[in-house]
Amino acid sequence: MGTMTGRTCLVTGGTSGIGRATAVRLAGLGAGVVVVGRDPGRAAAVREEIRRQAPHTRVETLTADLSSLAQVRRLAAEIRERCDRLDVLVNNAGATWGASIDEFPEAGWDKVMDTNVKSVFFLTQKLLPLLEAGATAEDPSRVINIGSIDGLKTPSFDTVSYGPSKAALHTLTSQLAAKLVRRNIIVNAIAPGPFPTWMLSTGVGTGGDVEGTDWDAMGRTMPRGRVGTPQDIAGLAIFLASRAGAFTVGAVITCDGGIVVTA
C-alpha cells in the first residue's frame, strides 16, 4: 500500500461520519491532515481525537459552509496560505433535504446541488495549483469524491435532489479524471451505501441521534447483514490515496455491502 507519511491531505465534511473516519485513518498512517467542517466544536473534537491517536501528526481544522461559493473561495485561500502542496483532496462534504415531490422547495434543491456538486468542482479547481505542486508521474496527487449509491439507483427516501446531485458528482468525477490525469492528478469516487452517520439517522427517523439508532436492525435487512463501518470506508479511501490506487482512474467504486448489485 505504501506509506502516507509526509503527505498532506484535506478532508471536507471531516467532523463526522465518513469524513471523520477517513481523516482519522489518514492521520494514523502518518499523513498531515486538514479537516474542514461547519461546526467549530466538532472540528476541535476531531483534532483532539487525531492528536491522541497520532501525537506526532500535523492536524489543522478549518470551518466553512461549502454550500456558499464565497466560503469555498475563502477556504481555498486559507488552505493556500497554510499549505505549499496538497497530495490528497477528499471531497466528502454533503447535504440532503427531505420532502415529497409535491412539496419539495427550491431552497432544498439549491442547497443540495450547491454543496454536493458545485462546491466540489470549484474547490477542486481552486486547489489545482497545490495538487500539481508535488505531483509526479510516479506519485500523482489524488482527488477522492464521496458520492452515493443513491446516484446509481432510486433512493428509498423522499430526498428528491440528493440522488441527482450524486449522479452528477459521479459524472463530474469521470470528466475531471479525463482532464487531469495527464497533469498527474488522479480523480476517483466512492459511492457509499448505509453507514451509521448523522445524515442517515435523519432519514430513518431518529432525527440525527446516531447513538440511538438501531443500526443492527437496519443491517439485518442488507445483503451483508450489517451497515458499513469506519474501517470499510476509510480502508477504501486509503487504497485510492496510496500507491495501491495509483493506476485506478475515473472509477466510481461502490462501498455498500452488495445493495446495488442485488437490487
Secondary structure, DSSP 4 states (H G I P E B T S, - for coil): ----TT-EEEEETTTSHHHHHHHHHHHHTT-EEEEEES-HHHHHHHHHHHHHH-TTS-EEEEE--TTSHHHHHHHHHHHHHH-S--SEEEE-------B-TTT--HHHHHHHHIIIIIHHHHHHHHTHHHHHHS--SSS-EEEEEE--GGGTS--SSSBTTHHHHHHHHHHHHHHHHHHHGGGTEEEEEEEE---S-HHHHHHTTSTT-TTTS-HHHHHTTSTTSS---HHHHHHHHHHHHSGGGTT--S-EEEESTTHHHH-
